[in-house]
Amino acid sequence: MNQRISLVRLAVERAWADAANATEAKDRYLEMLKTDEALRTEATARYLEKIAHWDTVVRPTLDRHLFKKHVLSKGEKSTPNVSRKNTMKTYAKDLFETLRLPETGVKLGEATRQDLDKAISFEKSRAQHHTHQQSFWSSIQKRLKKDDAVVKDVWTPVEVEQAYEEILNK
């Protein structure tokens, strides 16, 4: 029985030898992949079929589905002469039909004042959330005086929770 020993298996074993943690092993393995073409070829071979399938079958199928759903009129058929470069023109031509409001999903052309109020309220709440998040991250960053400083060396979990609560209660 003449079994070929996998270069990938050997490289992974070598990467883990004396590695203190997964990050260290990953970094060692990545360096081996960068420098050893045979290893890189073997390691990536198992993904090439998946990549080819995604690029030639899955992605085009999704594109066609979205094109048919959002661009073509009901009953209209997509033909080979329909190109992606014309897609934007078609979208722009009828934004009332293709643009939908957040939360409700109502088409822009059919939206009422109340529908727009809901959309505006939803977007305001998202903006407020993002403003809180930005304030939180900024407050955490203020204590980090050096570029290579790490949060857990400067903050305690309790302090982080308190800072977050203070920002939410402003």
SULHUFEN-V993159 format. One line per field, one symbol per residue. ss: DSSP state (@ for helix, = for strand, . for the rest). A space follows every 50 residues. Layout:
# SULHUFEN-V993159
ss = ???
This chain:
# SULHUFEN-V993159
ss = ......@@@@@@@@@@.....@@@@@@@@@@@@@@.@@@@@@@@@@@@@@ @@@@@@@@@@@@@@@@@@@@.............@@@@@@@@@@.@@@@.= ......=@@@..@@@@@@@@@@@@@@@@@@@@@@@@@@@@@@........ @@@@..@@@@@@@@@@@@..
